[in-house]
Amino acid sequence: MPAVIIAHRTCPRHAPENSLQGIRRAAELGADGVEIDVQRTLDGVPILMHDKTLWRTAGLYWPARLLPYSLLRRLHLKGGSEPVPTLAEALAALPPALTVAIELKHASAAAATLAEVRRQRLESRTLLWSMHGKAVRHTAGEAPEIESALLRNVRWAGRLHRFLDDALRFGAGAVSAHWQSITATFVDEAHRRGLKVYSMSRDTESIAAKLALGLDGIITDWPQEARAALPSSQRAVKE
């Protein structure tokens, strides 16, 4: 199967980060999927937000988990006029055939996120990712039909083996590893264990070489460049 191209944080080079506009741009730029970050507000509403606080993207130096959604709704994302989106709005805005990779920034958002995915019947187009073992264990156990992935930024051999062990222990079907960890040895070992391998590209120059190692998917700020780096036979699948 060709590697999937996933637009990182809804194309922040072309639209506000974690925005509905960015989700639409991901499809226009030729991505197969779009990655969003999800946290839960004080009153339990899943929203799109990467950082612990809202300062960098919405201008308020408070954590989303300590604020009700009624207050967050009044804020606008920097670089545009769009309010901070809910997960429900993001899933409803998903263009046809586009996959969504949802990174759970905290395990407390797992249940509400899964409920919304099911409410909109998007199980077949959703990937559930987290750096938190508790979140991965929850999604893998409650929704085995949805691919769950464990994320880690480790780069040393011993820790990489433990990373794969933990992914299997939590019930994950995939891992997302640091760009520098993507070697033929690591990818082959993960595949031998039945795990797919994703990674976040750190540059455009090495995309083609990393894809050639057998990556199942790449998360990138440069979806067009990543698409061009695929072999011509794989580019034709999308076109």
C-alpha positions in Angstrom: 0.0 0.0 0.0 1.3 3.5 -0.7 2.3 5.7 2.2 -0.4 8.2 3.3 0.3 11.9 3.4 -1.2 13.5 6.5 -1.2 17.3 6.9 0.2 18.3 10.2 -2.0 20.5 12.5 -4.2 21.4 9.5 -1.6 23.0 7.3 -0.2 25.8 9.5 1.8 27.2 6.6 -1.4 27.8 4.7 -4.1 28.4 7.3 -4.4 28.9 11.1 -3.2 25.9 13.1 -6.0 23.4 14.1 -8.6 25.3 12.1 -11.6 24.4 9.9 -9.9 26.4 7.1 -6.8 24.3 7.5 -8.8 21.1 7.2 -10.2 22.2 3.9 -6.7 23.3 2.7 -5.3 19.9 3.5 -7.6 18.4 0.9 -6.8 21.1 -1.6 -3.1 20.5 -1.2 -3.4 16.8 -2.0 -3.1 15.3 1.5 -4.7 11.9 2.2 -5.5 12.9 5.8 -5.3 15.8 8.2 -3.9 15.7 11.8 -5.7 17.6 14.6 -4.9 18.0 18.3 -7.7 17.5 20.8 -8.2 18.6 24.4 -11.2 18.7 26.6 -12.6 21.9 28.2 -13.6 22.3 31.8 -17.2 21.3 30.9 -16.1 18.3 28.8 -16.2 19.7 25.2 -13.5 18.3 22.9 -11.8 21.2 21.1 -8.9 21.6 18.7 -5.8 22.9 20.5 -2.2 21.7 20.7 -0.6 23.6 23.6 -1.5 23.4 27.2 -2.4 27.0 27.2 -4.2 29.1 24.5 -1.6 31.8 24.3 0.3 30.9 21.2 -2.8 30.3 18.9 -5.7 32.1 20.6 -4.1 34.8 22.8 -5.2 33.7 26.3 -2.7 32.5 28.8 -4.9 29.8 30.4 -5.1 26.1 29.9 -8.2 24.9 27.9 -9.0 22.3 30.6 -9.6 25.1 33.1 -12.0 27.1 31.0 -15.6 26.4 29.9 -16.4 26.2 26.2 -18.7 29.2 26.4 -15.7 31.4 27.1 -13.4 29.7 24.6 -16.0 30.2 21.9 -15.4 34.0 22.1 -11.7 33.6 21.2 -10.4 33.7 17.7 -7.5 31.8 16.2 -4.5 34.0 15.4 -4.1 34.6 11.7 -7.8 34.5 11.0 -11.3 35.2 12.3 -12.3 31.6 13.1 -13.3 30.7 16.6 -11.5 27.9 18.4 -13.2 24.8 16.7 -14.9 21.9 18.5 -14.1 18.4 17.5 -17.7 18.1 16.3 -17.2 21.0 13.9 -13.9 19.7 12.7 -15.3 16.2 11.9 -18.4 17.8 10.2 -16.0 19.9 8.0 -13.9 16.9 6.9 -13.9 16.8 3.1 -15.0 13.5 1.4 -12.4 10.7 1.5 -10.0 12.7 3.8 -8.8 10.7 6.8 -8.5 12.4 10.2 -5.7 11.6 12.6 -6.8 12.8 16.1 -4.0 13.3 18.6 -5.3 13.1 22.1 -3.3 15.6 24.1 -4.6 14.2 27.4 -6.3 10.9 28.3 -9.3 12.7 29.7 -10.4 13.6 26.1 -10.5 10.0 24.9 -14.0 9.0 25.8 -15.7 12.2 24.5 -13.6 12.1 21.3 -14.5 8.5 20.6 -18.2 9.3 21.2 -18.1 12.1 18.7 -16.4 10.0 16.0 -19.1 7.4 16.4 -21.9 9.9 16.5 -20.7 11.2 13.1 -20.0 7.6 11.9 -16.4 8.3 10.9 -14.8 5.2 12.4 -13.5 4.1 9.0 -11.8 7.4 8.3 -10.3 8.0 11.8 -6.9 7.3 13.4 -6.6 7.8 17.1 -3.1 8.8 18.4 -1.6 9.8 21.7 1.7 10.0 23.6 -0.3 8.8 26.7 -0.5 5.1 27.3 -3.8 5.4 29.2 -5.4 7.1 26.2 -4.1 4.5 23.7 -5.2 1.7 26.0 -8.7 3.2 26.2 -9.2 3.8 22.5 -7.7 0.4 21.5 -9.9 -1.4 24.0 -13.1 0.5 23.4 -12.8 0.8 19.6 -10.7 -2.0 18.2 -12.2 -1.2 14.7 -10.3 2.1 14.8 -6.5 2.2 14.4 -4.8 3.5 17.5 -1.2 4.6 17.6 1.3 5.3 20.4 3.5 8.4 19.8 7.0 8.9 21.2 10.1 11.0 20.3 12.7 8.5 21.5 15.8 8.0 19.3 18.0 5.4 21.1 17.9 1.7 20.3 17.0 0.3 23.7 14.2 2.8 24.1 12.9 2.1 20.6 12.5 -1.6 21.5 10.7 -0.6 24.6 8.5 1.8 22.6 7.4 -1.1 20.4 6.8 -3.3 23.4 4.7 -0.7 25.0 2.6 -0.1 21.8 1.7 -3.7 21.7 1.0 -3.9 25.4 -1.4 -0.9 25.1 -3.1 -2.6 22.2 -2.0 -0.1 19.5 -1.9 -1.0 15.8 0.7 1.6 14.9 3.4 3.9 16.2 4.5 7.4 15.3 8.3 7.7 15.9 10.8 10.6 15.7 12.0 11.4 12.2 15.6 10.4 13.1 14.4 7.0 14.3 13.1 6.0 10.9 15.6 3.5 9.7 15.1 0.3 7.7 15.8 -1.7 10.9 13.2 0.1 13.0 10.5 0.0 10.3 11.2 -3.7 9.6 11.0 -4.6 13.3 7.8 -2.7 13.7 6.2 -4.3 10.7 7.4 -7.7 11.9 5.4 -7.0 15.1 2.3 -6.0 13.1 2.6 -2.3 13.7 2.3 0.4 11.1 4.9 3.2 11.3 4.2 6.9 10.9 6.6 9.9 11.4 6.5 13.7 11.4 8.8 15.1 8.7 11.4 17.5 10.0 12.5 18.8 6.5 11.6 18.4 2.8 15.0 17.1 1.6 14.8 13.7 3.3 11.1 12.9 2.7 11.8 10.7 -0.4 14.5 8.7 1.4 12.4 8.1 4.5 9.4 7.0 2.4 11.6 4.5 0.6 12.3 2.8 4.0 8.7 1.6 4.1 6.9 4.2 6.1 3.1 3.7 6.2 2.5 7.4 6.5 4.1 10.8 6.9 2.8 13.7 8.9 4.0 17.0 7.3 3.7 20.7 7.0 4.5 20.2 3.3 1.8 17.9 1.9 2.4 18.9 -1.7 6.2 18.3 -1.5 5.5 15.0 0.2 3.1 14.0 -2.5 5.7 14.8 -5.1 8.3 12.7 -3.3 6.2 9.6 -3.7 7.0 7.3 -6.7 5.0 8.2 -9.7 2.9 5.0 -9.4 1.8 6.0 -5.9 1.1 9.6 -6.8 -1.4 8.4 -9.4 -3.4 6.6 -6.7 -4.3 10.0 -5.3 -4.6 11.9 -8.5 
